[in-house]
Amino acid sequence: MAGKIKLLIIDDEIKFLDSIAERLEMRGLEVTKATNGNDAVEIARNDKFDLALLDLKMPGMDGKQVLEILKKEHRYLEVIILTGHGSMDSAVDCTKLGAFSYLPKPYDLDKLLEILRQAYEARLKKKFESDQRRIDKLTELATGSSPLGILRAMRELDDDEK
């Protein structure tokens, strides 16, 4: 469905995952669920998401590992940690790894929705600033380069986006 915020939720607690997904879908988000880190990484590689909601403690690949991979591979993805096993140290670690926010379980739905809104705004701002830099670069090239030089530069800018 076009126009909806695309959210990936990763949590190994199936009942919790289904419950939060349903609550967020009822509020207009397009939700995809993953029950482990490996699946989440693979799903994110095959589809684009605006936001991710990530549990820390999961069997196999833990939340910090998933966070590192998602932030490395998806430039504009904002990740919110939602965990029942949090600590100040893990909150600091996750923030250093690029998490947008860190919330404890049980969560307050209104607070979660506000954090999701803020994260989406941050994502849009990053994307806009990146697009603006690309436009500025193209404008600069267009005024001082040959058509072939412009095409080469456009190709480089396009490669940078991947």
trRosetta pair geometry for C-beta under 8 A, 3 or more apart (Angstrom, degrees):
i j d omega theta_ij theta_ji phi_ij phi_ji
1 4 5.0 47 94 -2 105 126
1 30 5.9 -174 50 -85 100 126
4 28 6.2 -154 -128 163 98 74
4 29 6.3 132 177 -149 104 29
4 30 4.0 107 110 -25 132 105
5 28 7.7 69 26 118 92 87
5 29 5.2 -45 73 -125 95 84
5 30 6.8 -179 81 25 40 81
5 50 5.0 -91 -161 56 78 150
5 51 6.5 17 166 11 112 115
5 116 7.5 119 125 164 156 110
5 120 5.7 -55 -124 -108 136 140
6 29 7.8 143 -105 -175 15 81
6 30 4.9 -31 -103 76 63 111
6 32 7.3 15 -174 -2 89 107
6 47 7.6 -135 174 146 144 110
6 48 6.8 88 76 106 154 66
6 49 4.7 -130 117 -131 104 59
6 50 5.0 123 53 3 74 90
6 51 7.4 161 89 31 52 69
7 24 6.4 -70 67 147 155 146
7 29 4.9 9 5 170 128 128
7 30 6.8 151 21 76 74 53
7 31 5.2 -25 74 -105 101 68
7 32 7.3 177 91 27 50 68
7 49 6.6 89 -120 -163 14 110
7 50 6.9 -43 -70 60 57 90
7 51 4.9 -18 -110 75 79 98
7 52 7.1 151 -163 -98 62 30
7 53 6.3 22 -179 -7 110 103
7 116 7.4 -18 -99 -143 134 125
8 31 7.9 140 -98 -158 22 57
8 32 5.2 -25 -108 71 69 99
8 33 7.9 158 -160 -93 57 19
8 34 6.6 13 -178 1 99 113
8 40 6.4 117 159 -150 126 92
8 43 6.4 152 -132 107 128 125
8 44 6.1 -30 -65 -78 173 95
8 49 4.5 -44 -18 -114 107 165
8 51 7.4 -170 28 99 68 50
8 52 4.5 -20 68 -112 98 85
8 53 7.3 -174 91 27 50 65
9 17 6.2 154 122 -147 119 83
9 20 6.3 175 -151 99 156 117
9 21 5.7 -144 40 -80 151 91
9 24 7.7 153 -52 33 137 151
9 31 6.0 1 -2 -162 115 105
9 32 7.3 170 23 82 70 46
9 33 5.3 -24 69 -111 97 67
9 34 7.2 175 88 29 48 69
9 52 7.4 168 -82 -162 30 59
9 53 4.6 -10 -113 63 77 107
9 54 7.9 -164 -152 -70 43 40
10 33 7.9 147 -87 -165 38 52
10 34 4.6 -17 -107 72 81 103
10 35 7.7 -169 -154 -80 61 6
10 36 7.5 -41 -164 104 98 6
10 37 6.7 70 -179 -92 139 50
10 39 8.0 165 -125 79 100 91
10 40 4.2 3 -99 -88 131 144
10 52 6.7 11 -1 -177 107 106
10 53 7.1 176 26 88 64 56
10 54 4.9 8 56 -119 110 69
10 55 6.2 -130 107 23 73 81
10 58 7.4 -61 150 -50 98 159
10 63 7.4 153 102 -112 120 84
10 66 6.3 -144 116 162 166 163
11 16 5.7 -89 135 96 145 112
11 17 4.5 -174 71 -79 107 96
11 20 7.6 70 17 37 152 136
11 33 8.0 -57 39 -155 83 93
11 35 7.1 -38 85 -127 44 49
11 53 7.8 -26 -36 115 107 93
11 54 7.8 172 -62 -155 72 30
11 55 4.1 97 -110 -21 76 131
11 58 7.4 -154 -147 -85 33 118
11 82 7.7 -45 -78 83 123 105
12 17 7.9 177 58 -42 4 129
12 35 5.4 79 -118 180 52 74
12 36 6.0 51 -91 -83 97 68
12 55 6.6 -118 10 76 75 148
12 58 4.4 146 -26 -132 123 92
12 59 6.3 112 -120 16 161 83
13 16 3.9 35 105 24 116 119
13 17 6.1 160 85 -21 60 88
13 55 7.4 138 12 -90 96 165
14 17 5.5 -57 -143 37 29 115
14 18 6.2 26 161 -16 66 106
14 35 6.5 -2 -85 -115 80 123
15 18 6.0 -54 -146 38 28 108
15 19 6.2 28 156 -20 63 111
16 19 5.7 -60 -147 38 28 112
16 20 6.2 17 163 -10 67 109
16 105 7.7 -2 -149 -139 144 145
17 20 6.5 -60 -142 40 23 100
17 21 6.1 23 159 -19 61 114
17 33 5.4 99 169 -152 116 125
17 35 6.6 -77 -41 -96 172 76
18 21 5.8 -59 -144 39 26 113
18 22 6.3 26 159 -20 63 108
18 33 7.5 11 -80 -106 52 164
19 22 6.0 -58 -151 34 26 109
19 23 6.5 23 155 -16 63 108
20 23 5.6 -54 -146 38 35 112
20 24 6.2 26 158 -13 67 109
20 53 7.4 -129 138 115 139 153
20 107 7.9 52 -111 47 124 133
21 24 6.1 -63 -147 42 27 104
21 25 6.1 29 156 -21 66 109
21 31 4.6 165 -151 136 87 151
21 33 5.4 -40 -82 -69 149 118
22 25 5.7 -53 -141 36 29 111
22 26 6.4 33 157 -22 62 105
23 26 5.9 -54 -154 31 28 113
23 27 7.0 14 151 -7 60 110
23 109 6.3 -104 164 -124 140 127
24 27 5.7 -63 -152 43 38 106
24 29 4.5 -34 157 47 98 130
24 31 5.5 106 90 -67 116 133
24 116 7.9 153 -133 -85 119 169
25 28 7.8 132 -175 -4 32 9
25 29 6.2 -91 -89 67 38 73
25 30 7.6 57 -116 -113 80 25
25 31 5.2 -90 -66 12 92 121
27 113 6.7 -92 162 -112 163 124
29 116 7.5 -57 -83 172 143 150
32 43 6.1 179 140 172 134 138
32 47 7.0 112 -34 81 170 151
32 49 7.2 -111 37 -92 122 121
34 37 7.9 95 133 -94 126 14
34 39 4.3 179 -155 104 105 105
34 40 3.8 161 95 -76 160 75
34 43 5.5 -142 -73 9 126 145
35 39 6.4 35 46 44 64 148
36 39 5.1 89 61 14 80 103
36 40 7.0 -143 98 -10 39 93
36 58 5.8 163 -130 161 62 131
36 59 6.8 -48 -120 71 113 78
36 60 5.5 38 -170 52 123 136
36 61 6.9 102 164 46 87 91
37 40 5.4 -57 -146 35 33 115
37 41 6.3 32 160 -19 68 103
37 58 5.9 152 -31 85 95 137
37 60 5.9 -156 38 104 104 103
37 61 3.0 -118 83 89 143 110
37 62 6.7 -6 -47 28 148 7
37 63 7.2 -149 -86 -82 115 35
37 65 6.1 46 -171 84 157 105
37 66 4.1 -131 -136 -69 102 114
38 41 6.0 -55 -150 34 29 109
38 42 6.5 24 154 -13 64 109
38 60 6.1 -59 -17 146 108 144
38 61 5.6 135 -47 10 71 129
39 42 5.7 -61 -149 41 32 110
39 43 6.0 33 155 -21 69 108
40 43 5.8 -54 -144 36 28 111
40 44 6.2 25 157 -16 64 109
40 52 7.6 88 -172 -151 121 130
40 54 7.6 91 -167 -113 163 99
40 66 5.6 26 83 -147 137 130
40 70 7.6 -44 138 -68 110 119
41 44 5.9 -58 -148 39 28 110
41 45 6.5 30 152 -23 63 107
41 61 7.4 -22 -17 103 127 167
41 66 6.4 -134 -57 -132 95 80
41 69 5.2 -14 -115 120 119 147
41 70 7.1 -125 -105 -65 72 77
41 73 7.9 91 -154 29 87 153
42 45 5.7 -54 -150 32 32 113
42 46 6.6 15 157 -8 64 111
43 46 6.1 -72 -153 44 30 102
43 47 6.2 -29 169 31 70 109
44 47 6.9 -80 -126 61 25 72
44 49 6.1 -66 -121 11 85 120
44 52 7.4 -15 -91 -82 130 134
44 70 5.9 -58 168 -116 174 91
44 73 7.0 110 122 94 118 127
44 74 6.2 -83 172 -43 120 141
44 77 7.4 17 -153 -97 127 162
45 73 6.9 -43 -91 158 82 150
48 74 7.8 152 -138 -136 69 117
49 52 6.0 76 117 -63 143 84
49 74 7.3 5 54 -165 85 159
49 77 5.9 50 84 -119 89 111
50 76 7.8 -45 -138 122 53 102
50 77 7.2 156 168 -121 17 62
50 78 7.3 -9 151 30 64 92
50 120 5.9 26 153 -119 127 90
50 123 5.7 123 -171 118 83 168
51 77 7.1 149 -106 -162 22 70
51 78 5.2 -26 -113 70 77 89
51 79 7.5 153 -166 -90 60 33
51 80 6.8 10 -176 -1 108 103
51 116 6.2 81 169 -146 172 84
51 119 5.4 88 -115 115 120 129
51 120 6.2 -60 -50 -74 124 81
51 123 7.0 -114 -69 -37 79 150
52 70 6.0 -59 19 -170 162 160
52 77 6.0 29 -8 175 108 115
52 78 7.5 -176 26 91 70 44
52 79 4.6 -16 67 -112 104 78
52 80 7.2 -178 90 28 53 65
53 79 7.9 171 -81 -159 21 59
53 80 5.3 -17 -110 69 66 100
53 82 5.4 4 -176 6 95 126
53 116 7.8 -30 -71 -92 113 106
54 63 5.1 133 151 -148 106 104
54 66 6.0 -172 -148 98 133 127
54 67 6.2 160 105 -72 165 89
54 70 7.8 -148 -68 12 146 156
54 79 5.6 1 2 -171 129 106
54 80 7.0 156 22 79 77 46
54 81 5.6 -44 76 -107 91 56
54 82 6.9 136 63 26 36 74
54 99 7.9 -117 53 -117 124 110
55 58 5.8 105 95 -51 110 105
55 63 5.6 -132 106 -77 44 128
55 81 7.8 96 -121 -161 16 68
55 82 6.4 -48 -83 80 60 73
55 83 5.5 119 -151 -98 60 78
55 84 7.9 -9 -144 12 104 80
56 62 6.4 16 172 173 60 98
56 63 3.6 -102 -121 37 39 143
56 64 6.6 36 -145 -35 89 76
56 81 6.1 36 -56 -161 98 114
56 83 4.1 7 9 -103 105 149
56 85 5.8 -129 75 70 115 101
56 86 6.8 124 9 -83 147 70
56 90 6.3 41 -142 173 160 141
56 94 7.5 -86 -96 -74 116 135
57 62 6.5 -20 -117 -141 35 103
57 63 6.8 -36 -25 -6 28 113
57 83 6.5 106 5 -153 86 115
57 84 7.5 -77 35 62 121 78
57 85 4.2 36 -17 35 136 152
58 61 7.1 -2 87 83 112 56
58 62 5.8 158 47 -123 75 49
58 63 6.3 110 6 -46 104 78
58 66 7.9 29 40 -18 136 136
61 65 4.7 -117 -168 87 88 134
61 66 5.8 108 135 -56 113 87
62 65 5.4 98 58 11 66 102
62 66 7.2 -127 108 -3 35 93
63 66 5.5 -56 -145 39 35 112
63 67 6.0 42 155 -25 68 104
63 81 6.5 96 159 -130 139 100
63 83 6.8 -110 3 -81 170 128
63 94 7.7 -13 124 -104 110 121
64 67 5.5 -50 -147 33 31 116
64 68 6.5 35 154 -21 63 102
64 90 7.5 -113 -67 -151 118 93
64 93 6.5 -20 -120 130 129 122
64 94 6.5 -115 -106 -89 83 81
64 97 6.5 153 -156 -19 80 169
65 68 5.8 -52 -153 32 32 112
65 69 6.6 26 153 -14 64 106
66 69 5.9 -59 -151 39 32 108
66 70 6.0 28 156 -17 68 110
67 70 6.0 -58 -142 39 26 108
67 71 6.1 19 163 -13 64 111
67 79 5.6 163 -129 123 86 161
67 81 7.3 -16 -83 -77 136 104
67 94 6.1 -86 -159 -140 176 85
67 97 5.1 76 122 122 121 134
67 98 6.8 170 166 63 99 91
67 99 5.9 -34 -148 -67 137 94
68 71 6.2 -63 -146 40 23 104
68 72 6.2 20 158 -18 62 114
68 97 5.5 -75 -80 -160 73 123
69 72 5.8 -62 -146 39 27 110
69 73 6.0 3 166 -1 67 117
70 73 6.4 -70 -138 48 23 96
70 74 5.6 -32 -178 31 66 116
70 77 5.7 -97 164 100 100 146
70 79 5.8 106 98 -70 138 136
71 74 7.0 -71 -112 58 17 76
71 77 7.0 -133 -97 75 47 102
71 79 6.6 -85 -63 2 93 132
71 97 6.4 164 19 154 154 78
71 98 3.9 110 -128 73 153 153
74 77 3.7 33 118 -6 124 126
75 126 7.8 -165 143 141 87 127
75 130 7.7 76 141 -85 135 165
76 123 5.2 88 169 -159 92 88
76 126 5.5 173 -124 94 84 121
76 127 5.0 38 -124 -70 144 97
76 130 7.7 -108 -77 13 111 147
77 123 7.3 6 -126 -118 15 121
78 100 4.4 33 -174 -45 101 143
78 119 3.9 174 123 -177 145 101
78 120 7.1 -137 39 -70 140 35
78 122 5.8 102 -92 79 144 112
78 123 4.8 -108 -18 -61 115 105
79 98 6.8 67 37 111 114 89
79 99 5.2 -79 93 -121 97 65
79 100 6.1 156 62 3 43 90
80 99 6.9 98 -119 -171 24 93
80 100 5.5 -47 -77 63 70 104
80 101 4.8 -4 -127 60 90 93
80 102 7.6 -169 -167 -74 62 28
80 103 6.6 13 170 6 106 109
80 112 7.9 125 141 -149 154 79
80 115 5.8 106 -124 137 143 123
80 116 6.9 -78 -16 -83 155 65
80 119 5.9 -91 -52 -63 110 157
81 86 7.4 120 132 -99 120 118
81 91 7.6 -165 73 -114 144 63
81 94 5.1 -6 -36 177 152 161
81 99 5.0 -10 -21 -150 107 147
81 101 7.1 -148 33 100 72 50
81 102 4.5 -1 62 -118 114 70
81 103 6.8 168 90 28 62 61
82 103 5.0 -9 -108 71 72 101
82 104 7.9 72 -156 165 56 3
82 105 6.2 81 164 -59 81 91
82 107 6.0 -25 -150 -62 115 140
82 112 7.3 31 -102 -119 132 117
83 86 4.7 125 85 -54 110 93
83 90 7.7 -66 73 120 157 141
83 102 7.7 -30 23 -164 104 83
83 103 7.8 137 22 81 59 54
83 104 6.8 -51 75 -124 60 47
83 105 6.2 -102 131 -3 17 101
84 104 7.0 80 -108 -171 40 73
84 105 3.8 -51 -70 61 83 118
84 106 7.7 29 -98 -49 101 46
85 90 7.8 33 116 30 76 170
86 90 5.6 -138 -149 73 61 124
86 91 6.1 55 -173 -56 111 94
86 102 6.6 135 -138 169 140 109
86 104 5.3 -116 32 -98 136 84
87 90 4.8 90 51 11 80 99
87 91 6.9 -140 92 -7 41 87
88 91 5.6 -54 -148 35 32 114
88 92 6.4 32 154 -18 65 104
89 92 5.8 -56 -151 36 31 109
89 93 6.3 31 152 -19 65 108
90 93 5.4 -50 -143 38 36 115
90 94 6.1 36 158 -19 68 106
90 102 7.8 159 112 -151 82 140
91 94 6.0 -55 -145 38 27 108
91 95 6.3 29 155 -20 62 107
91 102 4.4 155 -132 113 90 167
92 95 5.8 -56 -148 36 29 112
92 96 6.4 30 154 -19 64 106
93 96 5.8 -59 -154 36 29 111
93 97 6.4 22 151 -14 65 109
94 97 5.5 -58 -148 40 34 110
94 99 4.0 9 152 -1 96 143
94 102 5.7 121 79 -87 136 121
95 98 7.8 134 -177 -1 28 8
95 99 5.5 -73 -84 57 40 95
95 102 6.8 -73 -56 -26 91 125
99 102 5.9 65 125 -64 141 88
100 115 7.6 138 114 177 111 95
100 118 7.7 163 162 107 124 95
100 119 4.5 88 131 -114 165 104
100 122 6.3 160 -132 63 124 153
101 115 4.8 -116 68 -159 166 123
101 118 7.5 79 -43 82 137 123
101 119 6.6 -103 3 -67 112 113
103 107 5.5 51 143 -114 127 109
103 111 7.1 153 -130 121 133 114
103 112 6.5 135 148 -95 175 82
103 115 6.5 -129 -50 -10 132 171
104 107 7.1 171 90 -82 47 68
107 111 6.8 -138 -180 72 84 106
107 112 5.0 54 158 -56 131 123
108 111 4.0 63 79 13 107 113
108 112 6.6 176 83 -14 52 85
109 112 5.5 -55 -145 38 32 113
109 113 6.2 33 157 -20 67 105
110 113 5.7 -52 -147 36 31 111
110 114 6.5 32 153 -19 63 105
111 114 5.7 -54 -150 35 33 112
111 115 6.4 32 152 -18 66 104
112 115 5.7 -55 -148 37 32 110
112 116 6.3 35 152 -20 66 105
113 116 5.6 -51 -147 36 32 114
113 117 6.4 37 152 -22 64 103
114 117 5.6 -51 -150 33 32 114
114 118 6.4 31 152 -17 64 105
115 118 5.7 -54 -147 39 33 111
115 119 6.1 34 153 -21 66 107
116 119 5.7 -53 -144 37 29 112
116 120 6.3 30 156 -20 64 106
117 120 5.9 -56 -150 35 28 110
117 121 6.5 29 152 -18 63 106
118 121 5.7 -54 -150 36 32 112
118 122 6.4 34 151 -20 65 104
119 122 5.6 -52 -149 35 33 113
119 123 6.4 38 150 -22 64 103
120 123 5.5 -49 -149 33 34 116
120 124 6.5 35 152 -18 65 103
121 124 5.7 -53 -149 36 33 111
121 125 6.3 34 153 -21 65 105
122 125 5.6 -53 -148 35 32 113
122 126 6.5 32 154 -18 65 104
123 126 5.9 -56 -151 35 29 109
123 127 6.3 26 154 -16 64 110
124 127 5.7 -58 -146 40 31 111
124 128 6.0 32 156 -21 67 108
125 128 5.7 -54 -144 37 28 112
125 129 6.3 27 158 -18 64 107
126 129 5.9 -58 -148 37 28 109
126 130 6.3 27 155 -17 64 108
127 130 5.8 -57 -149 38 29 111
127 131 6.2 29 154 -17 65 108
128 131 5.7 -56 -146 39 30 110
128 132 6.2 32 154 -22 65 106
129 132 5.6 -51 -145 34 31 113
129 133 6.6 34 154 -20 63 102
130 133 5.8 -52 -151 33 32 111
130 134 6.6 32 150 -18 64 105
131 134 5.6 -55 -151 36 34 114
131 135 6.3 35 151 -20 67 105
132 135 5.6 -52 -146 36 33 112
132 136 6.3 36 153 -20 65 104
133 136 5.6 -52 -147 36 31 113
133 137 6.3 33 153 -20 64 106
134 137 5.7 -54 -148 35 30 112
134 138 6.4 29 153 -17 64 106
134 157 5.4 117 -142 -171 99 128
134 161 7.7 23 -92 -70 147 111
135 138 5.7 -55 -147 38 31 110
135 139 6.2 34 153 -21 65 106
136 139 5.7 -54 -148 35 30 113
136 140 6.4 32 153 -20 63 105
137 140 5.7 -54 -151 35 30 113
137 141 6.4 28 152 -17 64 107
137 153 7.3 -154 148 165 103 118
137 157 6.3 162 94 -93 137 131
138 141 5.6 -56 -147 39 32 111
138 142 6.1 36 155 -27 67 106
138 150 7.7 68 -153 -156 75 94
138 153 7.4 159 -106 117 61 116
138 154 6.7 53 -112 -93 106 85
138 157 6.9 -50 -64 -15 94 171
139 142 5.7 -51 -144 30 29 113
139 143 6.8 21 159 -15 61 106
140 143 6.4 -67 -158 34 28 104
140 144 7.0 -26 164 22 62 111
141 144 6.8 -96 -151 54 27 79
141 145 4.8 -18 -176 8 75 135
141 149 6.9 -157 -170 126 103 95
141 150 5.3 135 138 -114 114 73
141 153 4.7 -158 -125 86 158 163
141 154 7.8 -164 92 -49 157 73
142 145 7.0 -50 -90 41 16 95
142 150 6.0 59 -94 -116 60 129
145 149 3.5 -130 -177 98 112 126
145 150 5.0 150 95 -56 123 74
145 153 6.7 117 46 -6 180 138
146 149 4.5 97 49 5 75 105
146 150 7.1 -136 93 -7 40 85
147 150 5.6 -52 -149 33 32 113
147 151 6.5 33 153 -19 65 103
148 151 5.6 -51 -149 34 34 112
148 152 6.5 35 153 -18 65 103
149 152 5.8 -52 -148 36 32 111
149 153 6.3 29 154 -16 65 108
150 153 5.8 -59 -148 40 30 110
150 154 6.2 33 153 -22 66 106
151 154 5.6 -53 -146 35 30 113
151 155 6.5 34 153 -22 63 104
152 155 5.7 -54 -153 32 32 113
152 156 6.6 31 150 -18 65 103
153 156 5.6 -51 -150 34 35 112
153 157 6.4 35 151 -17 66 104
154 157 5.7 -54 -148 38 33 111
154 158 6.2 35 151 -21 65 106
155 158 5.6 -54 -148 36 30 113
155 159 6.4 32 152 -20 64 104
156 159 5.7 -52 -148 35 32 111
156 160 6.5 38 150 -24 63 103
157 160 5.5 -50 -152 29 34 117
157 161 7.0 39 150 -27 61 101
158 161 5.8 -50 -160 22 36 116
158 162 7.7 38 148 -26 61 98
159 162 6.1 -50 -163 18 41 113
